[in-house]
Amino acid sequence: MNTVQKFNKFSKKIYNSFDVLKNHFLQKNPIKFVDNTTDYTQVYEYYGKHEYVFLVKNGITLIETFPLWLKPSFDELNVAYEFPVVFKKTGNVKSWGEVTLVPANGIVTEVKRKSIIASMYDVYRGKDKFDIFYVGSANDTAYQKLTGITENPTVVSSIYDAYSLSTTDMFWVIPNTVKIAKDFKFDYVPNERASDYIHVFGNGELSRHDGIILASKSYVPDEVEVKNNFYAKKRIVRQIVSHPL
């Protein structure tokens, strides 16, 4: 049984209120938000003041019950602990290493994984649906035809504006060159492990992918990819959701 299987089998417990109280009356390790949690030199500023420091990747929100007071045992003084970030809906592990407990001296001889949930990842960020954006003008005929098919999307001038404005980690982008299929309700649910990919759909034909996309904040395409509707990191969904105008 590998680490992930053990986690899924044994660690999905519900923490009680006492776990929350411990974070109030026990001494907590400091938290430093960083871009790279494997650069242990970032904890030097805490040496002499604290024994251990949590390195947490920027953008991660720790759950309320996560034990900030946790420390390795006496025989693990130079061990760093990695904790899992899990998908909110299923509890499956999304990633390890985005939350790491490191000795404040920065000396790490071994990295171990602790099956204590550090953060819940929600691609919807608390919403019921992904944000929807229309690239064009509110005066476009294509935009006017969206009425009754979906709630009015936010109008932007480029896909990059959508990346800046989206409050969900994945979001729909509708170009001004398509009309939406009548039976498409923007209710497609991506595989949780594909949330880092751009999803492309059929536009008139299953093999034509120059229409609506479900973009991901984890992957920003360059201008050449956008211009050619050809994304290096993509998932093809065999479903016609739009038609060319």
Secondary structure as the mmCIF struct_conf table of DSSP 4:
data_model
#
loop_
_struct_conf.conf_type_id
_struct_conf.id
_struct_conf.beg_label_comp_id
_struct_conf.beg_label_asym_id
_struct_conf.beg_label_seq_id
_struct_conf.end_label_comp_id
_struct_conf.end_label_asym_id
_struct_conf.end_label_seq_id
HELX_RH_AL_P HELX_RH_AL_P1 THR A 3 PHE A 10
HELX_RH_AL_P HELX_RH_AL_P2 SER A 17 PHE A 25
BEND BEND1 LEU A 26 LEU A 26
HELX_LH_PP_P HELX_LH_PP_P1 GLN A 27 PRO A 30
STRN STRN1 ILE A 31 VAL A 34
BEND BEND2 ASP A 35 ASP A 35
TURN_TY1_P TURN_TY1_P1 THR A 37 THR A 38
HELX_RH_3T_P HELX_RH_3T_P1 TYR A 40 TYR A 46
STRN STRN2 TYR A 47 TYR A 47
TURN_TY1_P TURN_TY1_P2 GLY A 48 LYS A 49
STRN STRN3 HIS A 50 HIS A 50
BEND BEND3 GLU A 51 GLU A 51
STRN STRN4 TYR A 52 LYS A 57
TURN_TY1_P TURN_TY1_P3 ASN A 58 GLY A 59
TURN_TY1_P TURN_TY1_P4 GLU A 64 THR A 65
BEND BEND4 PHE A 66 PHE A 66
TURN_TY1_P TURN_TY1_P5 LEU A 68 TRP A 69
HELX_RH_3T_P HELX_RH_3T_P2 PHE A 74 GLU A 76
TURN_TY1_P TURN_TY1_P6 LEU A 77 ASN A 78
STRN STRN5 VAL A 79 PHE A 87
TURN_TY1_P TURN_TY1_P7 LYS A 88 THR A 90
STRN STRN6 VAL A 93 PRO A 103
TURN_TY1_P TURN_TY1_P8 ALA A 104 ASN A 105
BEND BEND5 THR A 109 THR A 109
STRN STRN7 GLU A 110 ARG A 113
STRN STRN8 SER A 119 TYR A 121
TURN_TY1_P TURN_TY1_P9 VAL A 123 GLY A 126
BEND BEND6 ASP A 128 LYS A 129
STRN STRN9 ASP A 131 VAL A 135
BEND BEND7 GLY A 136 GLY A 136
TURN_TY1_P TURN_TY1_P10 ALA A 138 ASN A 139
BEND BEND8 ASP A 140 ASP A 140
HELX_RH_AL_P HELX_RH_AL_P3 THR A 141 GLN A 144
TURN_TY1_P TURN_TY1_P11 LYS A 145 ILE A 149
BEND BEND9 THR A 150 GLU A 151
HELX_LH_PP_P HELX_LH_PP_P2 ASN A 152 PRO A 153
STRN STRN10 THR A 154 VAL A 156
BEND BEND10 SER A 157 SER A 158
HELX_RH_AL_P HELX_RH_AL_P4 ILE A 159 LEU A 165
BEND BEND11 THR A 167 ASP A 169
STRN STRN11 MET A 170 PRO A 175
TURN_TY1_P TURN_TY1_P12 ASN A 176 THR A 177
STRN STRN12 VAL A 178 ILE A 180
TURN_TY1_P TURN_TY1_P13 LYS A 182 ASP A 183
BEND BEND12 PHE A 186 PHE A 186
HELX_RH_3T_P HELX_RH_3T_P3 GLU A 192 ALA A 194
TURN_TY1_P TURN_TY1_P14 SER A 195 ASP A 196
BEND BEND13 TYR A 197 TYR A 197
STRN STRN13 ILE A 198 ASN A 203
BEND BEND14 GLY A 204 GLU A 205
TURN_TY1_P TURN_TY1_P15 LEU A 206 SER A 207
BEND BEND15 GLY A 211 GLY A 211
STRN STRN14 ILE A 213 SER A 216
TURN_TY1_P TURN_TY1_P16 LYS A 217 SER A 218
STRN STRN15 TYR A 219 TYR A 219
HELX_RH_AL_P HELX_RH_AL_P5 GLU A 223 ASN A 228
TURN_TY1_P TURN_TY1_P17 ASN A 229 ASN A 229
BEND BEND16 ALA A 232 LYS A 233
STRN STRN16 LYS A 234 PRO A 244
#
